Amino acid sequence: MSQKNNVLGTDLKSCSCNPMTGWYRDGSCRTDISDQGMHTVCAVITEQFLSYSKAQGNDLSTPQIGFPGLKKGDRWCLCAPRWKEAFDDGMAPLIDLEATEESTLKIIEIETLKKFSHNR
C-alpha cells in the first residue's frame, strides 16, 4: 500500500500501538474502500466522549474479545462521521492532526480539525 498523507499534507504518523488501533490494526488511521466507517481520525479519548459514544450505542469503554476497552488518554482511530457527529453535539475529543488521514477532509473542514488539535 502506498504511503498515506495526513490532513496537513505530510506523511501520516502512527496513532497508537497500545492499544493497537486502526482499520488494519496496525496503529495507523489509514483507510481503504472496504472501511465503510472511515476510521481516519486519531482521537485522544476523554471520559466525556466515552460516555457520549456509549449513549449513541457504541460502547468503547467495555472490554470485548479482541478489544481492550478504551480509557481516558488512549489514542484511537475514530470514524470521521462519528467524530463529526460528536463535534456537532459538543462532545468531540481532541485529535492528532499528524495521525489523522487526509481523506477525513471529505467530511470535516481543516479549520474545524485545527481547533481540536492535540498538537497545538
C-alpha positions as MATLAB code, in Angstrom:
seq = 'MSQKNNVLGTDLKSCSCNPMTGWYRDGSCRTDISDQGMHTVCAVITEQFLSYSKAQGNDLSTPQIGFPGLKKGDRWCLCAPRWKEAFDDGMAPLIDLEATEESTLKIIEIETLKKFSHNR';
ca = [
       0.000    0.000    0.000;
       1.296    3.434   -0.879;
       2.242    5.983    1.777;
      -0.750    7.930    3.042;
      -0.774   11.601    3.974;
      -2.321   13.309    6.968;
      -4.703   16.283    6.924;
      -1.682   18.622    6.923;
      -0.373   17.075    3.687;
       2.648   15.374    5.264;
       3.358   11.690    5.948;
       0.726   10.021    8.113;
       2.106    9.273   11.590;
       1.101    6.337   13.794;
      -1.859    6.944   16.112;
      -1.425    4.175   18.699;
       0.044    0.716   19.094;
      -1.053    0.467   22.743;
      -3.925   -0.066   22.416;
      -3.490   -1.236   18.825;
      -5.830    0.792   16.658;
      -6.770    1.385   13.045;
      -8.882   -0.294   10.382;
      -5.893   -2.550    9.700;
      -5.000   -2.819   13.429;
      -1.506   -1.587   12.608;
      -1.556    1.594   14.712;
      -2.365    3.853   11.766;
      -5.621    5.645   10.887;
      -5.319    4.776    7.209;
      -8.322    3.512    5.281;
      -9.464    1.933    2.043;
     -12.770    1.484    0.207;
     -13.721   -1.541    2.330;
     -13.695    0.625    5.509;
     -17.283    1.865    5.413;
     -16.849    3.579    8.781;
     -13.851    5.592    7.556;
     -11.648    5.098   10.668;
      -9.390    8.074    9.886;
      -9.474   10.435   12.892;
      -6.769    9.903   15.529;
      -8.559   10.977   18.701;
      -7.277   11.430   22.235;
     -10.052    9.745   24.189;
     -11.860   11.566   27.011;
     -14.340   10.335   29.630;
     -16.881   12.730   28.112;
     -16.500   11.154   24.667;
     -16.671    7.598   26.055;
     -19.968    8.428   27.793;
     -21.284   10.120   24.664;
     -20.304    7.216   22.419;
     -21.906    4.692   24.777;
     -25.132    6.715   24.786;
     -25.051    6.603   20.969;
     -24.867    2.803   21.064;
     -21.105    2.362   20.613;
     -19.588    1.274   23.945;
     -15.850    1.853   23.578;
     -15.026    1.534   27.275;
     -16.063   -2.071   27.954;
     -13.511   -4.747   27.021;
     -14.659   -7.302   24.426;
     -12.910  -10.285   22.843;
     -10.018   -8.801   20.867;
     -10.731   -5.284   22.182;
      -9.238   -3.989   25.447;
     -11.765   -1.229   26.063;
     -10.647    2.396   25.997;
      -9.907    4.797   28.831;
      -9.167    8.495   29.141;
      -5.913    9.391   27.392;
      -5.897    6.454   24.973;
      -5.433    7.331   21.321;
      -7.846    5.646   18.920;
      -8.820    5.816   15.245;
     -12.411    7.038   15.222;
     -14.776    7.039   12.281;
     -14.763   10.508   10.727;
     -18.598   10.680   10.578;
     -18.809    9.726   14.298;
     -16.250   12.393   15.261;
     -18.247   14.937   13.214;
     -21.445   13.863   14.969;
     -19.724   14.289   18.357;
     -18.462   17.710   17.218;
     -21.981   18.752   16.184;
     -23.212   17.663   19.638;
     -20.386   19.464   21.510;
     -18.703   16.218   22.627;
     -15.743   15.808   20.242;
     -12.359   14.799   21.678;
      -9.070   16.413   20.664;
      -7.245   14.879   17.712;
      -3.697   14.359   16.479;
      -3.575   16.110   13.097;
      -0.350   14.359   12.086;
      -2.007   10.946   12.618;
      -5.397   11.840   11.052;
      -5.642   10.592    7.470;
      -6.216   13.136    4.691;
      -9.487   11.603    3.457;
     -11.042   12.973    6.675;
     -11.159   16.319    4.850;
     -14.025   14.956    2.701;
     -16.182   15.098    5.849;
     -14.611   17.652    8.215;
     -13.088   21.013    7.280;
      -9.414   21.571    8.132;
     -10.283   24.699   10.145;
     -12.516   22.616   12.431;
      -9.863   19.934   12.812;
      -7.212   22.523   13.710;
      -9.427   23.898   16.515;
      -9.389   20.417   18.060;
      -5.692   19.771   17.564;
      -3.998   17.978   20.443;
      -0.679   19.176   18.957;
      -1.194   22.919   19.497;
];
